[in-house]
Amino acid sequence: MGRFEKVTATHIFPAEWAPHAATWFTWPTNVDTWTDALDQVRKDLAKAVVAIAEGEVVLVNVASEREALQVKMLTANHPNVRCLLAPSNDSWCRDHGPTFVLPNSPKDVWAHAVTWNYNAWGGKYPPFDLDAELGAAMAGRVGVDSEPASITCEGGALESNGEDILLTTDSCVLNPNRNPGLTRTEAEAELRTQLGLQYIGWFEGELDGDDTDGHIDNLVRFTSANSLLMPFSLDTSHNRAEVERLRAESGRSLSVEFLPDPDALLHEDQPLPCSHMNFYVANTCVILPVYGGTSDTEAERVLARHFPTRRIVPLNCRSIIRGLGAIHCLSQQVPAWPGIRLPEDDFSLS
């Protein structure tokens, strides 16, 4: 079989709003990422963890008992929060974590996880040796096999409607810093094989200050199988044409609504990649990154309309965004499935 030979997918990448068994985080520890904001980042992330834990288990990778104690203190020892021993280089669980996929056939009980040969967004932030191993380790902790893709990618570059459409960007998947010489045809064959989604939309755009080369989770998001959100700044001729192409190929009447762009935020005179698009959909709530600007209220109103059965939880991300990502970048969902077995807490701390 050739490296990119197309095969019939046996599994599918579920939508984020599908039921979760858990949400996964990697506890922030890298001083180089957040410098003097690290303590505040932990406090802010803990607020999101507690909100999510009201509706599902939250797994948190930590490197030590001391970090586990931090998690438990900041989350008031919430019974749904479990700390797992898993050292890391950094905290971007969306990208170093695996992508969990579920069987297409109800006769198959075995989910599995895809790992993406993580290289810290094209080798930008060495060392990343621990993070490169985390995806497979995380899959093993919930009792599923992992399968390495034949391309380098990250979870933040992939957006699924859970049925037949995947969204991504050329600037990540086809970037020579990840996949030198890779063509779009080759990439599509591998993405279809691994994720089971037939139609692939290639969008363009990159936020000021973004170090991911244009992750889709800051640009275009599904809120249902037929509904898209994007920021006003991404309403370009290319992206409008891409939506039209997906409508024609899939037969779906995709609707598009726009979220406002946050006011510009600088740190040490450098722009930060603030976006309301980096929201995370949990079982009972949606965590919305907010930045203290005029767009926060409107973004909350739009998301409340798209997710009427979930509580919208605004999370102040002015400190978190100094690491050049927000709550979606920090999170990874584990879909609910009979074959997935959640681990108990690795630490018994009073």
PELIN-V287498 format. One record per backbone hydrogen bond with DSSP energy under -1.0 kcal/mol. CO is the residue of the C=O (numbers start at 1). NH is the residue of the N-H. E is the energy in kcal/mol with one decimal. If there is no record, write none. Layout:
# PELIN-V287498
{{CO/NH/E} {CO/NH/E}}
This chain:
# PELIN-V287498
{{2/5/-1.2} {10/104/-3.1} {12/102/-2.7} {15/18/-1.3} {19/336/-2.6} {22/334/-3.0} {23/59/-2.8} {24/332/-1.2} {25/61/-3.0} {30/34/-1.4} {31/35/-3.0} {34/37/-2.8} {35/38/-1.4} {37/41/-2.6} {38/42/-2.2} {39/43/-1.8} {40/44/-2.7} {41/45/-2.9} {42/46/-2.3} {43/47/-1.3} {44/48/-1.3} {45/49/-2.5} {46/50/-2.4} {47/51/-2.0} {48/52/-2.6} {49/53/-2.5} {52/55/-2.2} {57/23/-1.9} {58/82/-2.9} {59/25/-2.6} {60/84/-2.7} {61/27/-2.6} {62/86/-3.6} {64/68/-1.9} {65/69/-2.3} {66/70/-1.8} {67/71/-2.4} {68/72/-2.5} {69/73/-2.5} {70/74/-2.6} {71/75/-1.6} {72/77/-3.4} {73/76/-1.2} {78/81/-1.8} {80/58/-3.0} {82/60/-2.6} {83/346/-3.1} {84/62/-2.9} {91/93/-1.9} {92/95/-1.4} {92/96/-2.3} {93/97/-1.6} {99/114/-2.9} {101/112/-1.9} {102/12/-2.8} {105/108/-1.6} {112/101/-2.9} {113/147/-2.9} {114/99/-2.6} {115/149/-3.0} {116/153/-2.0} {119/123/-3.1} {120/124/-1.8} {128/132/-2.2} {133/137/-1.6} {134/138/-3.2} {135/139/-2.1} {136/140/-2.1} {137/141/-1.7} {139/144/-2.2} {140/143/-1.4} {142/341/-2.3} {145/113/-2.4} {147/115/-1.8} {154/157/-1.6} {155/158/-1.7} {156/217/-1.9} {159/167/-2.9} {164/199/-3.0} {165/161/-2.0} {166/201/-3.0} {167/159/-1.8} {168/203/-2.7} {169/173/-1.9} {170/174/-2.0} {172/175/-1.1} {175/178/-2.3} {175/179/-2.9} {179/182/-2.0} {183/187/-2.5} {184/188/-2.8} {185/189/-1.9} {186/190/-2.0} {187/191/-2.8} {188/192/-2.6} {189/193/-2.0} {190/194/-2.6} {191/195/-2.5} {192/196/-2.1} {195/13/-2.2} {199/166/-2.9} {201/168/-2.4} {207/210/-2.0} {215/218/-1.4} {216/219/-1.8} {216/220/-2.1} {221/229/-2.9} {224/227/-1.0} {226/255/-2.8} {227/223/-2.1} {227/224/-1.1} {228/257/-2.3} {229/221/-2.5} {230/259/-1.9} {231/234/-2.0} {232/235/-1.7} {234/236/-2.3} {236/240/-2.5} {237/241/-2.2} {238/242/-2.0} {239/243/-1.9} {240/244/-2.0} {241/245/-2.3} {242/246/-2.2} {243/247/-2.3} {244/248/-2.4} {245/249/-2.7} {246/250/-2.5} {247/251/-1.8} {252/254/-1.5} {255/228/-2.6} {257/230/-1.7} {259/232/-1.6} {265/272/-2.4} {267/270/-1.6} {270/267/-2.6} {272/274/-2.4} {278/328/-1.6} {280/287/-2.6} {284/311/-2.2} {285/282/-2.6} {286/313/-3.2} {287/280/-2.0} {288/315/-3.2} {290/317/-3.0} {293/296/-1.0} {295/299/-2.3} {296/300/-2.1} {297/301/-2.1} {298/302/-2.4} {299/303/-2.3} {300/304/-2.2} {301/305/-1.4} {302/306/-1.6} {303/307/-2.1} {307/310/-1.7} {311/286/-2.6} {313/288/-2.2} {315/290/-2.7} {317/321/-2.7} {319/322/-1.4} {320/323/-2.1} {321/324/-2.3} {326/330/-1.2} {329/94/-2.0} {332/24/-3.0} {334/21/-3.2} {334/22/-1.7} {337/340/-2.0}}
